[in-house]
Amino acid sequence: MKVLMSGNEAIARGAYEAGVRFAAAYPGTPSTEIMEEFSKYEGVYAEWSPNEKVAVEVAIGAAIGGEKALAIMKHVGVNVAADPIFTVSYTGTNGALVIVSADDPSLHSSQNEQDNRNYAKFAKIPMLEPADAAEAKEYIKLAFEISQKFDTPVFFRSTTRVSHSKSVVDLKEPEKYIDKTGFVYDAEKYVMVPINARTRRVEVEKRQKALKEFVETFPENKIEMGNPEIGIITAGMPYNYAKEVFPDYSYLKLGMVYPLPEKLIREFASRVKKIYVIEELDPYLEEQIKAMGISVTGKEIFPYTNEFDPGIIKNAIEGNSGQAVSPYKEALAPRPPNLCPGCPHRGLFYALKKQKVYVHGDIGCYTLSYMKPLEGLHSCICMGASIGMAHGMSKALKEKGKGKVVGVIGDSTFLHSGITPLLNMAYNNSDALIIILDNSTTAMTGMQEHPGTGYTLMKKEAKKVNLTDLVSALGIENIKVIDPMDLKATRTAIKEELAKDGPSVIIAQMPCALFKRSNIKPKPAMKVDPDKCEGCKSCLGLNCPPISWKKGITKEGSKRKGISFIDKTLCNGCGLCEQICKFGAIS
Ligand SMILES: Cc1ncc(C[n+]2csc(CCOP(=O)(O)OP(=O)(O)O)c2C)c(N)n1
């Protein structure tokens, strides 16, 4: 049966068809839907792990126990998981292990734009890269075959455009699951102390050699001969863009981007006059092909940054401009990111701003508070970084930083990578204040469960970590739990904790306004009484989407130049604005 599927749905389907029944992941755009789809198939075990390193370790354990295991993450997740990944390359995988890295050229929703093809080369792990959903489904099966055949982990790289665009996919009968689980003792293979690791290191090179032979005839590395004047070497989504604008050129389309098929590349080079290497982000293929002594044109004309599109490729090759600019782009209306109406993070940041503190932020919905007028946080590097950075700055500023340095982190992010740095704060007697924004979900990536929600991905009730007990067990003595929608209490708690010596933690607890399980029912929308509003604009300082300003509505005996207005179709009645209106004009 043929169906239309996104790349992510196809990856999940392909794994299921390949007989894979085990997957672990941590959510992150553009990868999240792979796990959400996979978990719906019958007979699978699928879990959200607390972070990507744990997900990979869980998958390694399952693979060594004989399973075909899948670990799924966004590109930056591979950084978190890099430690086990580099060494499972030595041990091999017994069952099978495929690691999906969903890269995000153009940083649609990421903190950086790294090109994870480099990880394949760095960790000596083969990597497949599909160009659309149909290939994604087939390549994930091939990835498992390669993993089994060569006893190696295999990387599967997607990009946002492959993950989130749809194409026609041919559904096949899923392979019957055969239980091959069990454990065979083999310390020399699985205990990576130096003496064993040295031996395995040699095995990795033997495997590399075998893989280099294998890729030469790997059918997904395809030469498509057209006009021999121009040859294009490419992989993944850029193949589609190039084909769209230059259908008649000759192509070498690589399905496996590590290791590269040197003989095939040489053969292609001998059959065409001029070669362009078309790849998004790094000159990854280009450098390796140039190192073979083959002359190609690449980043001299193509951009290093952002996704490509057909226009960028056309302009670059036809030399239309120094800067390759796409004629296909429509200018979309800018939509600045903002916290939702009723978001519990808004109250916290409003209260925090009044304290004039230095706020180290983290990654989640709350990062959106950095914009004016809230200007809620002043740095953001990667998941979990807020706590270590706040501690580091507080130590560096010494007396100047007293009562001034704060770190803010979401509940999912805290459980992902905030626990160890908080332990460090207790251990090294920090003076910073950490605020955990506990909205009972992983909101930014679409409401995934985590160890603090009380539910698993498979919708089973689970042990729910008690954040107060956890923080206390890490050695923090000053702990306060607050409701961030109560502005007065929130301000008082922040002031009190900033004044204390030693580390403090405030846990701001209120479910996300969009949270499905929340028992907090939306209240009626707030209203501005035009007779009472003095036009002071305090409520606009909340940057709440329903609140806007109506110019020119004056009042006798008042200097007001306009009034605030609340759009009742957007307001969820949270009441924050009511708390800050000095004139009682909002109710
Ligand atoms: C290493 C890494 N993994 C995953 C992500 C994707 N991601 C961004 S924020 C976030 C979690 C947000 O949840 P939480 O901390 O609870 O904050 P909320 O959005 O609920 O306010 C995730 C998973 C990422 N940016 N980096």
The ligand as a MOL file (V3000), in Angstrom:
LIG
                    3D

  0  0  0     0  0            999 V3000
M  V30 BEGIN CTAB
M  V30 COUNTS 26 27 0 0 0
M  V30 BEGIN ATOM
M  V30 1 C 20.7280 18.2480 23.8360 0
M  V30 2 C 19.3620 18.7270 23.4750 0
M  V30 3 N 18.3680 17.8450 23.4260 0
M  V30 4 C 17.1130 18.2320 23.1030 0
M  V30 5 C 16.8590 19.5420 22.8170 0
M  V30 6 C 15.4580 19.9700 22.4190 0
M  V30 7 N 14.7970 20.6650 23.5400 0 CHG=1
M  V30 8 C 14.8110 21.9990 23.6100 0
M  V30 9 S 14.1250 22.5220 25.0180 0
M  V30 10 C 13.7600 21.0030 25.5460 0
M  V30 11 C 13.0930 20.7080 26.8620 0
M  V30 12 C 12.1900 21.7390 27.3490 0
M  V30 13 O 11.4760 21.2700 28.4610 0
M  V30 14 P 11.5420 21.9790 29.8540 0
M  V30 15 O 12.9260 22.1520 30.3170 0
M  V30 16 O 10.6540 21.2320 30.7760 0
M  V30 17 O 10.9610 23.4280 29.5590 0
M  V30 18 P 9.5310 23.8600 28.9580 0
M  V30 19 O 9.6650 23.9340 27.4840 0
M  V30 20 O 8.5340 22.8550 29.4210 0
M  V30 21 O 9.2770 25.2080 29.5360 0
M  V30 22 C 14.1830 20.0890 24.6050 0
M  V30 23 C 13.9640 18.6730 24.7610 0
M  V30 24 C 17.9500 20.4380 22.8440 0
M  V30 25 N 17.8090 21.7280 22.5370 0
M  V30 26 N 19.1780 20.0080 23.1850 0
M  V30 END ATOM
M  V30 BEGIN BOND
M  V30 1 1 1 2
M  V30 2 1 2 3
M  V30 3 2 2 26
M  V30 4 2 3 4
M  V30 5 1 4 5
M  V30 6 1 5 6
M  V30 7 2 5 24
M  V30 8 1 6 7
M  V30 9 2 7 8
M  V30 10 1 7 22
M  V30 11 1 8 9
M  V30 12 1 9 10
M  V30 13 1 10 11
M  V30 14 2 10 22
M  V30 15 1 11 12
M  V30 16 1 12 13
M  V30 17 1 13 14
M  V30 18 2 14 15
M  V30 19 1 14 16
M  V30 20 1 14 17
M  V30 21 1 17 18
M  V30 22 2 18 19
M  V30 23 1 18 20
M  V30 24 1 18 21
M  V30 25 1 22 23
M  V30 26 1 24 25
M  V30 27 1 24 26
M  V30 END BOND
M  V30 END CTAB
M  END
